[in-house]
Amino acid sequence: MSEAADIAARTQRFNDAARTFTTPPSTRHAKLMPLKEGIVELRQKGASLRLIRELLATVEVAVGTDTIARFLADVNGDQAPQRPPRRSGRRRAAVPAVTSPSPPAQTIAPPPRTELPAERPRTRGPRVADPRNL
């Protein structure tokens, strides 16, 4: 019988804990949350993100301007400005140009295309002049 009472007591404690549970505060902007009102007030007064960052540095809170922008967006419910995607350093492969002789004036149909001889594929690196073509 004491086992049933023990189970009931555990169930009751668990249910009480579940009812009073609140999610822990986010650690994403943990440094900035205590200073939230001041940061929002400075921004409303027209202070730049750089100035806000410098003022935060005086109270030993080192954050970047991007972090402040994301914090303000989270606090105000706005979307943070998105950076454009980075362009890769890779270039598209060169497509060899096909040259065809000019058609005679009397011919209406285009002449057949001739294939170019195989060219060396371009390699990565600096472009160096070919001494044979100078």
C-alpha positions as CSV (number, residue, x, y, z in Angstrom):
1,M,0.0,0.0,0.0
2,S,2.9,2.4,0.7
3,E,4.2,1.7,-2.8
4,A,0.9,3.0,-4.3
5,A,1.1,6.1,-2.1
6,D,4.7,6.6,-3.1
7,I,3.8,6.5,-6.8
8,A,0.9,8.9,-6.3
9,A,3.2,11.4,-4.5
10,R,5.8,11.2,-7.2
11,T,3.2,11.7,-9.9
12,Q,1.8,14.7,-8.0
13,R,5.3,16.2,-7.7
14,F,6.0,15.7,-11.4
15,N,2.7,17.2,-12.4
16,D,3.4,20.3,-10.2
17,A,6.9,20.7,-11.7
18,A,5.4,20.4,-15.2
19,R,2.8,23.1,-14.4
20,T,5.4,25.5,-13.0
21,F,8.0,24.9,-15.7
22,T,9.1,27.9,-17.7
23,T,11.7,27.8,-20.4
24,P,15.1,29.1,-19.4
25,P,16.1,32.4,-20.9
26,S,18.0,32.3,-24.2
27,T,21.7,32.6,-23.9
28,R,21.9,34.1,-27.4
29,H,21.9,37.7,-26.2
30,A,22.7,37.1,-22.6
31,K,25.1,40.0,-22.4
32,L,22.7,42.4,-23.9
33,M,19.4,41.5,-22.2
34,P,20.2,43.4,-18.9
35,L,20.9,46.5,-21.1
36,K,17.9,46.1,-23.4
37,E,16.1,49.2,-22.4
38,G,19.1,51.5,-22.8
39,I,20.0,50.0,-26.2
40,V,16.5,50.4,-27.5
41,E,16.3,53.9,-26.2
42,L,19.6,54.8,-27.8
43,R,18.4,53.4,-31.1
44,Q,15.1,55.3,-30.9
45,K,17.1,58.5,-30.4
46,G,18.9,57.8,-33.7
47,A,22.2,56.5,-32.3
48,S,24.2,54.4,-34.8
49,L,25.0,50.8,-34.1
50,R,28.7,51.8,-34.0
51,L,28.0,54.3,-31.3
52,I,26.0,51.8,-29.3
53,R,28.8,49.3,-29.6
54,E,31.3,51.9,-28.3
55,L,29.1,52.8,-25.4
56,L,28.7,49.1,-24.5
57,A,32.5,48.7,-24.6
58,T,32.7,51.4,-21.9
59,V,30.7,49.0,-19.6
60,E,32.9,46.1,-20.7
61,V,30.4,44.4,-23.0
62,A,32.2,43.6,-26.2
63,V,29.9,42.8,-29.1
64,G,29.8,43.6,-32.8
65,T,27.5,45.9,-34.6
66,D,25.9,42.9,-36.4
67,T,25.1,41.3,-33.0
68,I,23.5,44.6,-31.9
69,A,21.4,44.7,-35.1
70,R,20.2,41.1,-34.6
71,F,19.5,41.8,-31.0
72,L,17.4,44.8,-31.9
73,A,15.6,42.9,-34.5
74,D,14.8,40.1,-32.0
75,V,13.6,42.6,-29.4
76,N,11.5,44.7,-31.8
77,G,10.2,41.6,-33.6
78,D,11.6,42.9,-36.9
79,Q,13.7,40.9,-39.3
80,A,17.5,41.5,-39.1
81,P,18.9,42.9,-42.3
82,Q,20.1,39.9,-44.4
83,R,23.5,40.0,-46.0
84,P,23.6,39.1,-49.7
85,P,25.0,35.7,-50.4
86,R,28.8,35.6,-50.8
87,R,30.0,35.1,-54.3
88,S,32.3,32.2,-54.8
89,G,35.7,32.9,-56.2
90,R,35.1,30.3,-58.9
91,R,34.4,31.4,-62.4
92,R,32.4,29.6,-65.0
93,A,34.3,27.6,-67.5
94,A,35.1,29.4,-70.7
95,V,33.1,28.3,-73.7
96,P,35.3,28.3,-76.9
97,A,34.0,30.7,-79.6
98,V,33.2,29.0,-82.9
99,T,34.2,31.0,-85.9
100,S,32.6,30.3,-89.2
101,P,33.6,31.8,-92.6
102,S,31.3,34.5,-93.8
103,P,28.8,33.2,-96.4
104,P,28.9,34.4,-100.0
105,A,26.5,37.1,-100.9
106,Q,24.5,34.8,-103.2
107,T,24.1,31.9,-100.8
108,I,20.9,32.0,-98.6
109,A,21.6,28.8,-96.5
110,P,24.3,29.2,-93.8
111,P,27.5,27.3,-94.4
112,P,28.2,24.2,-92.4
113,R,30.0,24.8,-89.1
114,T,33.6,23.6,-88.9
115,E,35.0,22.2,-85.7
116,L,37.9,24.0,-84.1
117,P,41.0,22.0,-83.2
118,A,41.1,20.9,-79.6
119,E,42.5,23.7,-77.4
120,R,44.4,23.3,-74.2
121,P,42.0,23.6,-71.3
122,R,42.4,26.7,-69.2
123,T,44.1,26.1,-65.9
124,R,43.7,28.0,-62.7
125,G,46.4,30.5,-61.9
126,P,47.8,33.7,-63.5
127,R,47.5,34.2,-67.2
128,V,50.9,34.1,-68.7
129,A,51.6,35.1,-72.3
130,D,52.5,32.3,-74.6
131,P,56.0,33.1,-76.0
132,R,55.2,31.4,-79.3
133,N,52.5,33.9,-80.1
134,L,54.5,37.1,-79.4
